[in-house]
Amino acid sequence: MPSAIEQIVDIYVRLKNRRGLDELMMHRQRLAVDLKRRSGYDFSLPIGQIDEEIAIIEAGLSRLKASNTADTSQPT
């Protein structure tokens, strides 16, 4: 069963919502930066989870880009 982030990314890709994916990416990147700055607790588990989510979003952005390239290269 796909994770929640995978389902969200899939929907954004199907809707061709680049802005939504970009915002999702920026949010996860800010979270990662914030957690990496903190001390006094082992944040490696949530940082790892966020890194996985960033990879899923990057894959979605690649799929969206490939889809857009395919759409524009087809003759009308």
Backbone bond lengths (Angstrom), bond angles and torsions (degrees), N, CA, C in turn:
res aa  C-N    CA-C-N  psi(-1)  N-CA   C-N-CA  omega(-1)  CA-C   N-CA-C  phi
1 M - - - 1.447 - - 1.532 108.52 -
2 P 1.318 117.16 130.42 1.468 120.19 -179.61 1.534 111.58 -66.13
3 S 1.318 114.88 148.51 1.466 119.77 177.19 1.521 109.42 -72.40
4 A 1.321 115.18 169.38 1.464 120.18 -179.85 1.527 110.85 -60.72
5 I 1.331 117.36 -42.79 1.467 119.68 -178.13 1.525 110.30 -65.88
6 E 1.327 117.71 -36.68 1.471 120.37 177.36 1.526 110.87 -63.76
7 Q 1.318 116.81 -40.46 1.461 120.50 178.76 1.523 111.30 -66.37
8 I 1.326 116.69 -41.79 1.465 120.59 178.93 1.526 110.21 -63.26
9 V 1.326 116.46 -46.81 1.466 120.86 -179.72 1.528 110.05 -61.96
10 D 1.334 117.74 -42.88 1.470 120.74 178.81 1.531 111.24 -58.97
11 I 1.320 116.60 -41.61 1.469 119.92 179.61 1.524 110.38 -65.57
12 Y 1.329 116.94 -45.13 1.467 119.92 178.30 1.528 111.06 -60.04
13 V 1.322 117.25 -40.06 1.464 120.20 179.49 1.528 109.87 -66.01
14 R 1.346 117.47 -46.03 1.464 120.17 179.42 1.519 111.84 -60.93
15 L 1.331 116.77 -35.50 1.461 120.77 179.67 1.530 112.55 -85.19
16 K 1.339 115.85 -2.46 1.476 122.71 -177.91 1.530 110.43 57.26
17 N 1.331 115.66 42.72 1.461 122.84 -177.00 1.531 109.57 -96.00
18 R 1.314 116.60 79.27 1.456 122.48 -179.84 1.534 110.64 -62.82
19 R 1.302 116.22 -40.79 1.468 120.40 -178.62 1.530 110.76 -60.89
20 G 1.322 116.52 -43.48 1.463 120.43 178.18 1.517 111.99 -60.55
21 L 1.337 116.30 -43.11 1.465 120.41 177.88 1.522 111.12 -64.82
22 D 1.325 117.00 -41.76 1.465 120.80 178.95 1.531 111.04 -62.09
23 E 1.332 116.53 -42.68 1.464 120.63 179.23 1.524 111.09 -65.88
24 L 1.325 116.59 -40.47 1.453 121.35 177.10 1.528 110.14 -61.51
25 M 1.320 116.67 -42.25 1.461 122.03 179.19 1.532 110.56 -64.38
26 M 1.319 116.94 -48.04 1.473 119.77 -179.18 1.529 111.29 -60.65
27 H 1.325 116.65 -39.32 1.461 120.35 179.17 1.519 110.90 -62.58
28 R 1.340 116.68 -46.86 1.466 120.13 -179.72 1.529 111.10 -65.20
29 Q 1.321 117.23 -37.82 1.461 120.27 178.90 1.529 110.90 -65.32
30 R 1.326 117.26 -40.71 1.475 120.20 177.41 1.527 110.71 -63.84
31 L 1.332 116.65 -41.44 1.464 119.87 177.15 1.523 111.16 -60.09
32 A 1.326 116.38 -45.16 1.469 120.71 -179.25 1.522 110.77 -61.52
33 V 1.319 117.35 -45.34 1.465 121.26 179.75 1.523 110.02 -61.87
34 D 1.323 116.46 -44.48 1.458 120.41 -179.28 1.527 111.18 -62.05
35 L 1.310 117.87 -45.51 1.462 120.76 -179.13 1.525 111.99 -67.03
36 K 1.320 116.75 -35.72 1.467 119.81 -179.23 1.525 111.46 -69.53
37 R 1.316 118.04 -23.44 1.470 122.25 178.30 1.522 112.40 -79.32
38 R 1.299 117.15 -23.67 1.467 121.04 -174.64 1.527 111.44 -76.63
39 S 1.316 114.56 154.74 1.461 120.13 176.41 1.524 108.97 -136.58
40 G 1.312 116.23 171.96 1.452 120.67 178.08 1.519 113.91 94.03
41 Y 1.312 116.66 -4.36 1.459 121.20 179.79 1.520 107.41 -153.97
42 D 1.312 117.13 150.30 1.460 121.31 178.77 1.531 108.99 -83.60
43 F 1.326 115.54 103.67 1.457 121.29 -179.44 1.529 112.36 -96.17
44 S 1.324 117.60 15.73 1.473 119.80 -175.41 1.528 112.41 -63.58
45 L 1.313 118.38 -35.72 1.470 120.65 179.97 1.535 111.88 -66.31
46 P 1.343 119.51 -52.12 1.472 117.50 178.04 1.531 112.62 -66.25
47 I 1.320 117.89 -33.23 1.469 120.16 177.12 1.521 109.73 -64.19
48 G 1.322 117.08 -41.88 1.465 120.80 176.87 1.515 112.03 -61.39
49 Q 1.334 116.65 -41.35 1.466 121.25 178.34 1.527 110.72 -63.34
50 I 1.329 116.00 -44.34 1.463 120.17 179.50 1.522 110.61 -64.18
51 D 1.335 116.82 -40.13 1.469 120.43 177.32 1.534 111.11 -61.43
52 E 1.331 116.89 -38.84 1.470 120.61 176.16 1.524 110.76 -64.02
53 E 1.320 116.51 -41.99 1.462 120.58 179.25 1.528 111.03 -65.03
54 I 1.326 117.03 -38.92 1.463 120.81 177.14 1.527 109.75 -61.74
55 A 1.321 117.31 -41.10 1.467 120.71 178.29 1.533 111.22 -63.04
56 I 1.322 117.05 -39.31 1.470 121.59 178.33 1.529 109.91 -65.14
57 I 1.332 116.73 -41.97 1.462 120.58 179.13 1.524 110.46 -66.19
58 E 1.339 116.95 -41.37 1.465 120.25 177.60 1.527 111.07 -60.55
59 A 1.335 116.56 -40.59 1.467 120.33 177.33 1.530 110.17 -63.44
60 G 1.323 117.01 -39.57 1.460 121.01 177.35 1.515 111.59 -63.73
61 L 1.321 116.94 -41.70 1.466 120.64 177.53 1.527 110.51 -62.81
62 S 1.324 117.15 -39.07 1.468 120.87 177.43 1.524 110.88 -64.51
63 R 1.343 116.34 -42.87 1.466 119.81 177.65 1.516 111.22 -62.35
64 L 1.324 116.28 -41.14 1.460 120.67 179.43 1.523 110.41 -64.63
65 K 1.315 116.80 -42.86 1.459 120.66 178.80 1.529 110.55 -62.85
66 A 1.339 116.99 -43.50 1.465 120.97 178.81 1.523 110.52 -63.69
67 S 1.315 116.44 -39.49 1.462 121.15 178.81 1.524 111.10 -64.75
68 N 1.333 116.25 -43.52 1.460 120.33 178.91 1.516 111.28 -65.50
69 T 1.322 118.18 -38.12 1.460 122.02 178.23 1.514 110.07 -65.35
70 A 1.331 117.37 -41.54 1.462 121.29 178.71 1.520 111.25 -65.56
71 D 1.338 116.08 -39.15 1.464 120.10 179.86 1.521 111.96 -65.36
72 T 1.320 117.77 -39.00 1.458 120.47 -176.29 1.522 112.12 -81.77
73 S 1.333 118.38 -18.56 1.467 120.04 -178.75 1.524 112.74 -90.12
74 Q 1.332 117.41 -9.11 1.451 120.23 179.25 1.521 109.82 -78.99
75 P 1.350 117.22 135.51 1.463 119.75 178.96 1.534 109.97 -69.47
76 T 1.297 114.64 148.27 1.475 119.69 179.40 1.499 111.25 -107.85
